[in-house]
Amino acid sequence: MEWEVVIGLEIHAQLATKSKIFSGAATTYGAQPNTQACAVDLGLPGVLPVLNEEAVRLAIKFGLAIDAELTERSVFARKNYFYPDSPKGYQISQFELPIVGKGHLTIELEDGTEKVIGITRAHLEEDAGKSMHEDFHGQTGIDLNRAGTPLLEIVSEPDMRSAKEAVAYMKKIHSLVRYIDMCDGNMQEGSFRCDANVSVRPMGQEELGTRTELKNINSFRNVERAINIEIERQIELIEDGGTVVQETRLYDADNNETRSMRSKEEANDYRYFPDPDLLPLVLDKDMIEEIRATLPELPKAKQDRFVADMGLSNYDASVLTSSRELADYFEQVLAKTGNKDPKLCANWIITTLLGALNKASLEIDQSPISAEQLGGLLIRISDNTISGKIAKQIFEALWNKEGEDADAIIEDKGLKQVTDSGAIEALIDEVIANNAAQVEQYRSGKEQVFGFFVGQVMKASKGKANPAQVNEVLKAKLSG
């Protein structure tokens, strides 16, 4: 039987506020356990929550960025459950009336096509604390520093049909929340994490299969692995005569398997009701328009501009706009070169720079080569001061901090390209004179020998001869 996979994601993005969503306690990462949990976060008697306006503004910003419906009057609710890291016995969230309603996001698939993924809602809520097991020898430690940290939970429609589509969507959301400065996207610190709802159904069936929820996955690689292993588990289970149970499962990355955590609760199990301590949240139209005016150029608009105005391919533009920092770096390099050759800039950034950064496990904002330095190097390629081959040597020198800029390294190492036609002709005459047998082969029709001559001339010039001039003069002399 052929199976169709149905996937929806719930992404939790920590909002970039300095204080928590309902208290003035700090949200700084890495503080000593339980030093950033105040009386409000712990729900002690007599305390009242006060909504953080900045969290509201960031949620509105996200809603505008995905062209979503904004709910003019949203309500906070209590989601009741007991868990040790939630000392109040409930979580303040939003249920029937979330701040952000239906929206959408376009993703690029591997074959170059695009797909629109629906976003059901995005709602504000507070985070729980953290249970810690590894250091307590049969006991559990509770760190409540995260309790009350503001989150925006972004819930997609079940529109994804493969783990790769899910990862593409997650990466797109990750890029967007960083573009609009809503979330720092740091997965290692838990600022951006994902729950995946996965089900399978026979191909062509309208009715959805029973879904399982994979909890708190915090890397793109693990999202793909967890979804694929869960798809495999569900199909094998059904084909062996079993049934999928609606439940929450954990992904064990070490053993590459999912395992049951608890039976999946329904909404009525949480006994949602409006929080009596918080008034309904009413959005002001002037405030929405003020926030709209602060939106930067969004990734899709930037990508379209790179294609239309600069002649880049969709692929190149997609890579360069995958993060705001990378797009800014590209535009700074291009500006340094006088906006003359976007394709040359794109090629060097995507192929050479990103290759080196990936090898060194560095992000673009950690690049040892600044945009100004790379732009200066590309200017010297464009004006024929150096060849592409020599440019690679200079790139290595810049990477290793062997000079301030390309010009200094060219001068210091004597790497200036030979463009003097007389000097190039002299080198070619010498190579032809020393290789009479190969000259005869070329003139008798064995044209592949031409590469041999080019190599000999470049070797004689120590790589400094202008390759285009070498080819032109060689052809003329060998033909003569």
C-alpha positions as CSV (number, residue, x, y, z in Angstrom):
1,M,0.0,0.0,0.0
2,E,1.1,3.6,-0.8
3,W,1.1,5.9,2.2
4,E,0.7,9.7,2.4
5,V,2.5,11.5,5.2
6,V,0.7,14.4,6.9
7,I,2.8,16.8,9.1
8,G,2.1,19.9,11.1
9,L,4.5,21.8,13.2
10,E,4.1,23.8,16.5
11,I,7.1,26.1,16.8
12,H,7.9,27.8,20.1
13,A,9.9,31.0,19.6
14,Q,11.2,32.9,22.6
15,L,10.4,36.6,22.3
16,A,13.4,38.9,22.5
17,T,12.2,40.9,25.5
18,K,14.4,41.8,28.5
19,S,11.8,40.7,31.0
20,K,9.2,38.0,31.3
21,I,5.7,38.1,29.9
22,F,3.9,38.8,33.1
23,S,6.6,40.0,35.5
24,G,9.7,42.2,35.6
25,A,12.1,39.2,36.1
26,A,15.0,39.0,33.7
27,T,15.2,36.5,30.8
28,T,19.0,36.4,30.5
29,Y,20.3,33.0,29.5
30,G,22.8,31.1,31.7
31,A,22.0,32.6,35.2
32,Q,22.4,30.4,38.3
33,P,19.4,28.1,38.8
34,N,16.3,29.8,40.3
35,T,17.9,33.3,40.5
36,Q,15.5,34.7,37.9
37,A,12.1,33.4,39.1
38,C,10.1,36.0,41.1
39,A,6.9,35.7,43.1
40,V,4.8,36.3,40.0
41,D,6.5,33.5,38.0
42,L,5.9,31.1,40.9
43,G,2.3,32.1,41.3
44,L,2.6,32.9,45.0
45,P,-0.6,34.1,46.8
46,G,-1.4,37.7,46.4
47,V,0.6,38.4,43.2
48,L,-0.9,39.5,39.9
49,P,0.4,39.2,36.4
50,V,1.0,42.3,34.3
51,L,1.3,41.9,30.5
52,N,4.6,42.9,28.9
53,E,3.8,45.3,26.1
54,E,6.9,44.5,24.1
55,A,5.8,40.8,23.8
56,V,2.5,42.0,22.3
57,R,4.4,44.3,19.8
58,L,6.6,41.4,18.7
59,A,3.6,39.1,18.2
60,I,1.9,41.7,16.1
61,K,5.2,42.1,14.1
62,F,5.2,38.4,13.3
63,G,1.5,38.5,12.3
64,L,2.1,41.3,9.9
65,A,5.2,39.5,8.4
66,I,3.1,36.4,7.5
67,D,0.2,38.5,6.2
68,A,-2.0,37.1,9.0
69,E,-5.3,38.1,10.5
70,L,-4.7,40.0,13.7
71,T,-7.3,39.5,16.4
72,E,-8.5,42.9,17.7
73,R,-9.7,41.4,21.0
74,S,-7.7,38.3,22.2
75,V,-8.0,36.6,25.5
76,F,-5.5,34.9,27.9
77,A,-6.6,31.5,29.3
78,R,-5.4,29.2,32.0
79,K,-4.2,25.8,30.7
80,N,-4.5,23.6,33.7
81,Y,-2.0,20.7,34.3
82,F,0.3,19.6,37.0
83,Y,4.0,19.2,36.2
84,P,6.9,19.8,38.6
85,D,8.4,22.6,36.5
86,S,5.1,24.5,36.4
87,P,4.7,25.6,40.0
88,K,1.4,27.4,39.5
89,G,-0.4,24.2,38.4
90,Y,-1.4,26.0,35.2
91,Q,0.1,27.8,32.2
92,I,-1.1,31.2,31.0
93,S,-1.7,30.8,27.3
94,Q,-4.3,31.7,24.6
95,F,-6.9,29.3,23.4
96,E,-10.1,30.3,21.5
97,L,-9.0,33.8,20.7
98,P,-5.2,34.0,19.9
99,I,-3.6,37.3,19.0
100,V,-2.5,36.1,15.5
101,G,-5.0,34.3,13.3
102,K,-4.6,32.6,9.9
103,G,-1.6,33.4,7.8
104,H,0.8,31.7,5.4
105,L,4.4,31.3,4.4
106,T,6.0,30.2,1.1
107,I,8.8,27.6,1.1
108,E,11.1,26.5,-1.6
109,L,11.3,22.7,-2.3
110,E,14.3,20.8,-3.5
111,D,13.1,20.7,-7.1
112,G,13.0,24.5,-7.2
113,T,9.2,24.7,-6.9
114,E,7.4,26.7,-4.2
115,K,4.7,25.6,-1.8
116,V,2.5,27.7,0.4
117,I,2.1,26.4,4.0
118,G,-0.8,27.7,6.0
119,I,-0.4,29.0,9.5
120,T,-3.4,28.3,11.7
121,R,-2.5,30.7,14.5
122,A,0.2,32.1,16.7
123,H,-0.5,32.8,20.3
124,L,1.3,34.3,23.3
125,E,2.1,32.1,26.3
126,E,4.6,31.7,29.2
127,D,7.3,29.1,29.2
128,A,7.6,26.5,32.0
129,G,10.7,25.9,34.0
130,K,13.2,23.1,33.3
131,S,13.5,19.6,34.9
132,M,17.1,18.5,35.3
133,H,17.9,14.8,35.8
134,E,21.6,14.3,35.0
135,D,23.2,15.6,38.2
136,F,20.9,14.4,40.9
137,H,21.4,10.6,41.1
138,G,17.8,9.3,41.1
139,Q,16.3,12.7,41.9
140,T,15.1,15.6,39.7
141,G,16.3,19.1,40.1
142,I,14.0,22.0,39.1
143,D,15.3,25.3,37.6
144,L,12.5,27.8,37.3
145,N,14.6,30.6,35.6
146,R,12.6,30.0,32.3
147,A,9.2,30.0,34.1
148,G,7.3,33.0,32.7
149,T,9.6,33.6,29.7
150,P,7.5,34.9,26.8
151,L,6.9,32.6,23.9
152,L,5.0,32.8,20.6
153,E,3.7,29.4,19.7
154,I,3.3,29.2,15.9
155,V,0.9,26.5,14.7
156,S,1.0,25.4,11.1
157,E,-1.8,23.7,9.1
158,P,-1.1,20.0,8.4
159,D,0.2,21.0,5.0
160,M,3.6,19.3,4.9
161,R,4.0,15.9,3.2
162,S,7.6,15.0,4.0
163,A,10.3,15.5,6.6
164,K,12.2,17.7,4.1
165,E,9.2,20.0,3.6
166,A,8.9,20.3,7.4
167,V,12.5,21.3,7.7
168,A,12.2,23.8,4.9
169,Y,9.2,25.4,6.7
170,M,11.0,25.4,10.0
171,K,14.1,27.0,8.5
172,K,11.9,29.6,6.8
173,I,10.2,30.5,10.2
174,H,13.6,30.5,11.8
175,S,14.9,33.0,9.2
176,L,11.8,35.2,9.5
177,V,11.8,35.6,13.2
178,R,15.5,36.6,13.1
179,Y,14.8,39.1,10.2
180,I,12.2,40.9,12.2
181,D,14.3,40.8,15.5
182,M,11.5,38.9,17.2
183,C,13.6,36.0,18.4
184,D,17.3,35.3,18.4
185,G,16.7,31.8,17.1
186,N,19.3,30.1,19.3
187,M,18.4,26.5,19.3
188,Q,21.1,25.4,21.7
189,E,19.7,27.7,24.4
190,G,16.1,26.6,23.7
191,S,15.0,30.0,22.2
192,F,13.6,28.2,19.1
193,R,12.2,24.7,19.3
194,C,9.6,22.5,17.6
195,D,6.9,19.9,18.3
196,A,6.0,17.9,15.2
197,N,2.5,16.3,14.7
198,V,2.9,13.3,12.4
199,S,0.4,10.9,10.9
200,V,0.1,8.6,7.9
201,R,-2.9,7.6,5.7
202,P,-3.5,5.5,2.6
203,M,-2.8,7.5,-0.5
204,G,-6.0,9.2,-1.7
205,Q,-7.8,8.9,1.6
206,E,-9.4,12.2,2.8
207,E,-9.6,11.4,6.5
208,L,-6.5,12.1,8.5
209,G,-4.8,9.3,10.3
210,T,-4.2,9.2,14.1
211,R,-1.3,11.6,14.9
212,T,1.5,11.5,17.4
213,E,3.3,14.5,18.7
214,L,7.1,14.5,18.8
215,K,8.1,16.9,21.6
216,N,10.7,19.6,21.9
217,I,13.1,19.0,19.0
218,N,15.7,21.7,18.8
219,S,17.7,21.1,15.6
220,F,16.9,21.0,12.0
221,R,18.7,17.7,11.6
222,N,16.9,16.1,14.4
223,V,13.5,17.3,13.2
224,E,14.1,15.5,9.9
225,R,15.4,12.3,11.6
226,A,12.7,12.2,14.2
227,I,9.9,12.6,11.6
228,N,11.3,10.0,9.3
229,I,11.8,7.4,12.1
230,E,8.2,8.1,13.3
231,I,6.8,7.7,9.8
232,E,8.6,4.4,9.5
233,R,7.3,3.3,12.9
234,Q,3.7,4.2,12.1
235,I,3.6,2.5,8.7
236,E,5.2,-0.7,10.1
237,L,2.8,-0.7,13.0
238,I,-0.3,-0.4,10.8
239,E,1.0,-3.0,8.2
240,D,1.6,-5.4,11.0
241,G,-2.1,-5.2,12.1
242,G,-1.6,-2.7,14.9
243,T,-3.1,0.8,15.4
244,V,-1.4,4.1,16.0
245,V,-2.3,5.6,19.4
246,Q,-2.6,9.4,19.9
247,E,0.2,10.2,22.2
248,T,3.2,12.4,22.9
249,R,6.6,10.8,22.0
250,L,10.1,11.8,22.7
251,Y,12.9,11.6,20.1
252,D,16.1,9.8,21.3
253,A,18.8,11.2,19.1
254,D,21.5,8.8,20.4
255,N,19.4,5.7,19.4
256,N,17.5,7.4,16.5
257,E,14.1,6.2,17.8
258,T,11.0,7.7,19.3
259,R,9.5,6.5,22.5
260,S,6.2,7.0,24.3
261,M,6.1,9.9,26.8
262,R,2.4,10.1,27.7
263,S,-1.0,9.7,26.2
264,K,-1.9,12.8,24.2
265,E,-4.3,15.1,26.0
266,E,-7.3,16.7,24.4
267,A,-8.1,20.4,24.8
268,N,-10.9,19.7,27.3
269,D,-8.4,17.8,29.5
270,Y,-6.7,21.1,30.2
271,R,-9.9,22.7,31.4
272,Y,-9.1,26.0,29.6
273,F,-10.9,29.0,31.0
274,P,-10.2,32.8,30.7
275,D,-7.6,34.0,33.2
276,P,-9.4,36.0,35.8
277,D,-6.3,38.1,36.5
278,L,-5.8,39.4,33.0
279,L,-8.2,41.7,31.0
280,P,-8.8,40.9,27.3
281,L,-6.1,42.2,25.0
282,V,-7.5,44.9,22.7
283,L,-5.2,46.0,19.8
284,D,-5.1,49.6,18.7
285,K,-5.1,50.2,14.9
286,D,-2.6,53.1,15.2
287,M,-0.3,50.8,17.2
288,I,-0.5,48.1,14.4
289,E,0.3,50.6,11.7
290,E,3.2,52.0,13.8
291,I,4.6,48.5,14.1
292,R,4.0,47.8,10.3
293,A,6.2,50.8,9.6
294,T,9.1,49.2,11.5
295,L,9.1,46.0,9.5
296,P,12.4,45.5,7.5
297,E,12.4,44.2,3.9
298,L,11.3,40.6,4.4
299,P,13.2,37.6,3.0
300,K,10.8,36.9,0.1
301,A,10.8,40.5,-1.0
302,K,14.6,40.7,-0.7
303,Q,15.0,37.5,-2.7
304,D,12.7,38.7,-5.5
305,R,14.7,42.0,-5.6
306,F,18.0,40.2,-5.9
307,V,16.6,38.2,-8.9
308,A,14.8,41.1,-10.6
309,D,17.4,43.9,-10.0
310,M,20.6,42.0,-9.9
311,G,20.0,39.1,-12.3
312,L,20.8,36.5,-9.7
313,S,19.3,33.0,-10.0
314,N,16.5,32.0,-7.7
315,Y,18.9,29.5,-6.0
316,D,21.6,32.1,-5.4
317,A,19.0,34.7,-4.1
318,S,17.5,32.1,-1.9
319,V,20.8,31.2,-0.3
320,L,21.8,34.8,0.2
321,T,18.6,35.8,1.9
322,S,18.5,32.7,4.1
323,S,19.5,35.0,7.0
324,R,19.4,38.7,7.5
325,E,23.1,38.8,8.4
326,L,24.1,37.0,5.2
327,A,21.9,39.2,3.0
328,D,23.5,42.3,4.7
329,Y,27.0,40.9,4.1
330,F,26.3,40.4,0.4
331,E,24.9,43.9,-0.1
332,Q,28.0,45.4,1.8
333,V,30.4,43.4,-0.5
334,L,28.4,44.5,-3.6
335,A,28.5,48.2,-2.5
336,K,32.2,48.0,-1.9
337,T,32.7,46.8,-5.5
338,G,30.6,49.7,-6.8
339,N,27.5,47.4,-7.5
340,K,29.3,46.3,-10.7
341,D,29.1,42.5,-10.6
342,P,26.4,40.9,-8.4
343,K,27.0,37.5,-9.8
344,L,30.8,37.5,-9.0
345,C,30.0,38.6,-5.4
346,A,27.3,35.9,-5.1
347,N,29.6,33.2,-6.4
348,W,32.5,34.1,-4.0
349,I,30.2,34.3,-1.0
350,I,28.2,31.2,-1.7
351,T,31.0,28.9,-2.9
352,T,34.2,30.2,-1.3
353,L,33.2,32.0,1.9
354,L,30.3,29.9,3.0
355,G,32.4,26.8,2.2
356,A,35.2,28.0,4.5
357,L,32.7,29.0,7.2
358,N,31.0,25.6,7.1
359,K,34.3,23.9,7.3
360,A,35.3,26.0,10.4
361,S,31.7,25.7,11.9
362,L,31.4,29.5,11.9
363,E,28.4,31.7,11.2
364,I,28.5,34.7,8.8
365,D,28.8,37.2,11.7
366,Q,31.9,35.3,12.8
367,S,33.6,35.5,9.4
368,P,37.4,36.3,9.7
369,I,37.0,38.2,6.4
370,S,34.9,41.3,6.6
371,A,32.6,42.4,3.8
372,E,34.9,45.3,3.0
373,Q,37.9,43.0,2.7
374,L,36.1,40.6,0.4
375,G,34.8,43.4,-1.7
376,G,38.3,44.8,-2.0
377,L,39.5,41.4,-3.2
378,L,36.8,41.2,-5.9
379,I,37.7,44.6,-7.2
380,R,41.2,43.3,-8.0
381,I,39.7,40.4,-9.9
382,S,37.4,42.7,-11.9
383,D,40.2,45.1,-12.9
384,N,42.5,42.2,-13.8
385,T,45.1,43.1,-11.2
386,I,44.9,39.4,-10.1
387,S,43.6,36.2,-11.6
388,G,40.9,34.0,-10.0
389,K,43.6,31.5,-9.0
390,I,45.7,34.1,-7.2
391,A,42.5,35.5,-5.6
392,K,42.1,32.1,-3.9
393,Q,45.6,32.6,-2.3
394,I,44.7,36.1,-1.2
395,F,41.5,34.8,0.3
396,E,43.5,32.3,2.3
397,A,45.8,35.0,3.5
398,L,42.9,37.3,4.5
399,W,41.3,34.3,6.3
400,N,44.5,33.7,8.3
401,K,45.0,37.4,9.1
402,E,48.2,37.8,7.0
403,G,47.3,41.2,5.8
404,E,44.8,44.1,6.3
405,D,43.4,44.0,2.8
406,A,43.8,42.5,-0.7
407,D,46.0,45.3,-1.9
408,A,48.5,45.0,1.0
409,I,48.8,41.2,0.4
410,I,49.2,41.6,-3.4
411,E,52.0,44.1,-2.7
412,D,53.7,42.2,0.1
413,K,53.7,38.8,-1.8
414,G,54.3,40.2,-5.3
415,L,51.1,38.7,-6.7
416,K,50.1,41.3,-9.2
417,Q,48.9,39.7,-12.4
418,V,51.1,40.1,-15.5
419,T,49.0,41.9,-18.2
420,D,51.9,43.3,-20.2
421,S,51.4,41.8,-23.6
422,G,55.1,41.9,-24.4
423,A,56.0,39.9,-21.2
424,I,53.3,37.4,-22.0
425,E,54.4,36.9,-25.6
426,A,58.0,36.3,-24.4
427,L,56.8,33.6,-22.0
428,I,54.7,32.0,-24.8
429,D,57.6,32.1,-27.3
430,E,59.8,30.4,-24.7
431,V,57.3,27.6,-24.0
432,I,56.7,27.0,-27.8
433,A,60.4,26.9,-28.5
434,N,60.9,24.3,-25.7
435,N,58.0,22.0,-26.8
436,A,58.4,21.4,-30.5
437,A,56.8,18.0,-30.4
438,Q,53.6,19.3,-28.8
439,V,53.5,22.2,-31.3
440,E,53.6,19.6,-34.1
441,Q,50.8,17.6,-32.5
442,Y,48.6,20.7,-32.1
443,R,49.1,21.8,-35.7
444,S,48.3,18.3,-36.9
445,G,44.8,18.5,-35.3
446,K,45.4,17.3,-31.7
447,E,43.7,20.4,-30.2
448,Q,43.5,19.0,-26.6
449,V,47.3,19.7,-26.4
450,F,46.3,23.4,-26.1
451,G,45.7,22.9,-22.3
452,F,49.2,21.7,-21.9
453,F,50.6,25.0,-23.4
454,V,48.3,27.1,-21.1
455,G,49.6,25.1,-18.1
456,Q,53.2,25.6,-19.1
457,V,52.8,29.4,-19.6
458,M,51.0,29.8,-16.2
459,K,53.7,27.7,-14.5
460,A,56.4,29.8,-16.1
461,S,54.6,33.0,-14.9
462,K,54.1,31.5,-11.4
463,G,50.3,31.9,-12.0
464,K,50.5,35.6,-12.5
465,A,49.8,35.8,-16.3
466,N,46.4,36.9,-17.3
467,P,44.6,33.7,-18.4
468,A,42.5,35.4,-21.1
469,Q,45.5,37.1,-22.7
470,V,47.5,33.8,-22.5
471,N,44.7,32.0,-24.4
472,E,44.4,34.7,-27.0
473,V,48.1,35.0,-27.8
474,L,48.7,31.3,-27.6
475,K,46.0,30.5,-30.2
476,A,47.4,33.1,-32.5
477,K,51.0,31.9,-32.3
478,L,50.2,28.2,-32.4
479,S,48.0,28.7,-35.5
480,G,50.8,30.8,-37.1
